[in-house]
Amino acid sequence: MSRTRTRQRRPIILLRPVPRETPLHRVWAGTKVLSAAALSVAVSFAPSWTGLGILLAVLVVGVLVARIPRGVVPTIPWWVFAVLAVGLVLNAAGGGLTAYVRTIVLGVGLLVLASLVGWTTRLSDLVDALPVLFAPLRLLRLPVDEWVTVCALALRMLPTVRAEMRVLFAARKVRGRPGFRNPAGWWQEVIDAVGAVVSVSMRQIRDLGDALSVRGPRSATRPPLRLRLGDIVTVLVVAGACTAITVWG
């Protein structure tokens, strides 16, 4: 029974798009990032039940339009529900039950909003959108090009680091977990895992740096920015939702 549960357990997968051809997938990455930021700011400043209801309605529409399957939702560990239950009891005893539940709903909504952007956006599209998103900072004479390069390299390295981490966790699972009798042993295991991940990341970064040095500087050609009907609809929906949250929230 335990083996069956382990096999059915869905891991947390970040920044991996769901392969679909939907209107939301075809929306420009910058539009989705700015829309998510606007919704997050609006509902954070007005976290009322009305504002949360509007946010959840937008999320439901986005999930249905993007045709996100149920299998992308990771398996939530039992201890998360235990911590939430303890907080629920403590806040109910202290008279802050409503605020606590509203905070939980807000956190879940923002998490789903960020996940929806990741499920419908490829890393390459997000990298291409960074220069446009950071362009206003050039007016402040900030090193935008360097920031864009660092962010682009970090985003492009995420799949490689993720694959190496999967190999590391698979090797640890094959080795077996030696039950820890005290917190010190558990903490030592965490330190070893973090050290292994950092070591792998440093090796990947060194190889990438050598490859960039051999290739030499090249002029990056970015595709022209073309806003489509989906971008306009997304902006109108998000603008209407933010206005409703601000006015009625």
N, C-alpha and C positions, 0 to 999 in steps of 0.2 A: 504493500500500500504506500509506504514512504517513497519507494522508487518511482511509482506512478505519479505521485504528487511532484516529485522533483523534476520529472520529465515534462510535466504540464506547466511548470512554472515559467512565466514569461519574464525575461529580464528587462531592465530599463535600457532603452535605446534612445540616444540623443542625436539630434541633427542627422537623422536618416530619413529621407523623403519616402513617402508611399508612392510607388509607381502607378500613377493614374493620369489620364488625360481629361482633366476637368477645367471649368472656367477659373477656379481658384488657383489651380496649379499654373495656369498661364499668366496670372497676374504678376507684374514686376515685383521682384524681391524687395526693393526699396519701398514700394507702396505697402506691402504687408508689414514690413518692420515699422514704418511710421504709423500705420493704422493701429498696430498692436501697442505701440508706445502711447498714442493718443488715448486709446481706450483704458490703458492701465492708469494713466495720470488722472483721467476723468473719474473713474470709479474709485480710485484711491482717495481723492479729495471729497467724494460724496458717496461713502459706502453704505447707503441706505438700502432698504429692501427693494425699493423701486429701481435704484441704480444697479443693484445686483441682478434683478430680474431682467433688465434690459441687456446687461452683459451676457447672461446665460442665454437669452434669446438669440443674440448675435452669434454666440458660439455654436448653438444648435444648428442655426442656418448654415454656418461655415462648415461644420462637420458633415451635414447632409449634402451640401454642394460639392465638397471635396471627396465625398464617398469614402470616408475614413473607415476601415474595417475595425471590428471589435478586437481583433488580435493584436493591435498595436499598443493597447493599454497594458502596462506591465502588471505583474502580480504584486499586490501590496502585502507586505509582511504583516503578521498578526500583531507585532509589537507596536506598529503605527496606530492601529485601532485601540490598543491598550492605552497608549499615551493620550490619545484623544478622549477616551472614556474617562481617564483620571482627571484630565483638564475639565471635562464636562461636569463631573461631580463636584470638583472644587469651585468652579464658577457658579454652579447652581446653588451651592451652599453660601457663597459670598454675594449672591444677587447680581452677578454679571453674566447670566446665561445667554441673554439676547446678544450682547456684544461679542461673546465668545463664538456663538454659532455664526454670526455675521462675519467674523474674522476668518473662520474656517472656510465658509463659502467663498469669501473674497480670495483667499489663498488658492483654493482649488480652481476657481475661475481664471486667475492669472496664470496658473500652471498649465491649464488646458489651452489658454490663449497662446502662450509661448510654444507649446507643443504643436499647435495647429500650424504655426508659422514653420516649424521644423519639418512637419509632415508634408507640407506642400511646397517646400523650397529646396532646391539643390544647392549644395555648397558652392559650386561654380557660379551660380546665379547670384548668390549672396556676396561672393568675392567681387564680382563685377559691379555690384551696386554700392560697394563701400566708397569708391571715389566720389560718386554723386552725393551720397549721404554726408560725407565729410567736407564737401566743397565749401559750405558756408564758413567753416573754420579758417579758411584761407584768409578771410578778411581780417582775422585777428593775428595774422602772421605766425600761425602755429605750424609745426612740422607735419602737415597732413600727409605728404607722400610717405614719410617714414612710418607713420601710424598705419596707413593703408597697407604698406608692405608687410609690416609685422602681423597685422590682423589677417591678411591674406595667407601668409605662410602658416600661421597658427591654424586657420580653418582647413587649409589643404593637408596639414599634418594630422588632423583629428582621425581620419579613417585609418591611417597607418598605426597610430598609437592605440586606437581602439582594437585593431587586430592583434597587436602585440599583447595588450592586456587580456584579450580573450585566450591567447595561448598560455599566458601566465596563470590565469585562473583555472584553465583546464589542467595544467600540470599540477597545480595545488590540489585540485579535486582528485586527481589520480593518486597523488601521494597520500591523501587522507588527512583528516583533521584530528590532530592529537588533543583531545579535550583539555581545555585549560581549567585549572583549579582555582586560579586567582586572576584578578584584573591585570597583574603585571605580565603574565604570559600572553594574554590577549593583546595588550598594548605592544608587546614585542613582535607579535605576528603582524600587526598593522604597520609597524615601522619597517619590517622586512618587505612587505608587499609594496609600500610606497617607495622604498629604496630600489626595488627591482624595476618598478615602472619608470622612475626617474632615470635609472641607468639605461633602459631601453630607449627612452625619449632622447637622451643626450646622444646616443649612438645614431639615432635617426637624424637628429639635427646636424651632427657632424658630417654624415654622408650627404645630406642635402646641401650643406655649405660647400663641400668639395665639388658637388655637381654644378652649383651656381658659379663657383670660381672658374671651373673649366669652361663653362658655356660663355661666360662674360656678359656684360650688360647688353640688353636688348630693349628696343622700344616696344612697350606694351600697346597693342592695338585692342581697344575695347569696342564692343559692338555699340552702335548708336542707341540712344534711349528712345524707345517708342512706347508711348502709353496707348493702351487699347481700351476697348469698351469695358472690359472687366475691371481695369484700374479705375475708370470713372465711376462705375457702379460701386466698387469697394469704398472709394473716397466718400461718395454720397451717403452710403449706408453708415459708415463709421462717423461721419460728421453729424448725421441725424441722431445716431445713438449717443454721441458725446453731448450734443445739445440737449437731448431729452434727459440725460443723466444730470446735467448741470441745472436745468430748469426745474425738473420734478424731483430730483434727488435731494 
